[in-house]
Structure formats: C-alpha cells, structure tokens
Amino acid sequence: MKNICEVYPDAVKAHTCQLWFKRFKDGNCDMSDKSHIGRQPTLNDDLLNETIVSDPHQSTRDLVQKLNVLCSAIHKHLKQIEKTYKERIWTPHEAMFEDQTQCPTICS
C-alpha cells in the first residue's frame, strides 16, 4: 500500500487503499460500484422548472415535499435555472432592465 501511494501520490488516499486491501483479503473482489444507502434522488432542472411554472407561488418547502429531494438540492438547482423567490412568486433571477438603471440612483 505504501508503495502505491508513493508511486501515485494523488491517485488514491491511504485510507481508501486500506479499505480495498481489507475487502480483497476477506475474499470480496467485486469492483462494481454499489449504490449508496441514503443517497437522495437527483433533481432534473426541467422538472423543477415545470413544477415552478405550474404553480409559481410554491415555497421552497413545498418544492422539497413535492419533489422528494433535499432543500440544498432545490436551492442549487434554482440557482442553475436562475430563479429567485420575490414577493411570494418565482421569477427570473436576473434584474430587470429598469432595476439595473436605478441601481446607481438607489446606491447613492
């Protein structure tokens, strides 16, 4: 194990090597990736967008319950599809043109 980590220092962590050696020593040579227990289902941006369009007044909590994913996943994907929750409705994240022209006035 030490030799592997010396030859390929960034390839794998020492702890991972130890787990592999233990598995092989126990006779388990199965290299397939097993499903992870408790992994949340993935969220499709199109599905999220359709859900928001069908009812733009849904809260993040409503979306979590409806789509059965973590709140952090909802937030991540909302950012990807550039949606934000303003005045209890989902809107495009980018500022509207008139808002951009008012920014210098408001800031000063």
Secondary structure, 3 states (H helix, E strand, C coil): CHHHHHHCCCCCCHHHHHHHHHHHHCCCCCCCCCCCCCCCCCCCHHHHHHHHHHCCCCCHHHHHHHHCCCHHHHHHHHHHCCEEEECCEEEECCCCHHHHHHHHHHHC
